[in-house]
Amino acid sequence: MTAMKPRPSFPAKMDAKAHPAAAKPRAVAPAAPVAESRGHGMDSMAVRHNMVQKIAAQGVRDPLVLKAMGTVERHRFVDSALVNQAYEDTSLPIGLGQTISKPGVVSRMLELLCNGQIGKLGRVLEIGTGCGYQAAVLSLLADEVYSIERLRGLHDKARENLRPMRLHNLHLLFGDGMVGYAKGAPYAAIIAAAGGEAVPQAWVDQLAVGGRLVAPVATGLGAAGSQSLIVLDKTPQGVRHTLLEAVLFVPLKSGVA
């Protein structure tokens, strides 16, 4: 299938035909995405607090990551039939054969991406918007986020999920994630929610020197479909790879659908 050029759209009230680079990024206002919701049930802050406690117990320590995970309401990104499982540490189907990742895995990857940095990341590229949940969390950790999705149905779903949150520093793109988004490069960080045989060279090229990439990648000769997290650091001396724990993500594919 011939890949289409990414077309930007925005969850905020912006002209969807405008180029994303033309939209001046603005810091997320403290009350923008999630005004303090002290309601009941899934809207209760206590539910998110309990999830964050479980994440911390797994070893995630970055205070900014934990705060962001406790801020974004995950239940707003899953189907109504699965709402009661929204804050469990489990992946859930979001349609079109895709899933929303486990909160523990999301926070682990974000902590690796932040790498102990004080303050926010700069410009970040996310490969695989999915339902938009991780993009929303990323918007609290970075100055600017470009998130690309190859499946039109999920791209549209993410737009609807994110629209009420008015995240002016988040740009949604429809296109082939394997080629990245060169117009927004260089990126301080790149994160992928799908795993391929190797990290595409386009991502490495679009990563800034001093930047970090975190993604799942197929590994070794083990069980079919086995993947591990890879951390790629781009230094003035070259690219350094670090292979970490086993994970399970949907396969990375090219083209759009």
Helices and strands as residue ranges (DSSP letters): E 7-9, G 20-22, G 41-43, H 45-57, H 63-71, G 74-77, G 80-85, E 92-95, E 98-100, H 103-114, E 121-127, H 133-139, E 142-149, H 152-162, G 163-165, E 170-174, G 177-179, G 182-184, E 187-192, H 201-206, E 207-218, E 227-235, E 238-247
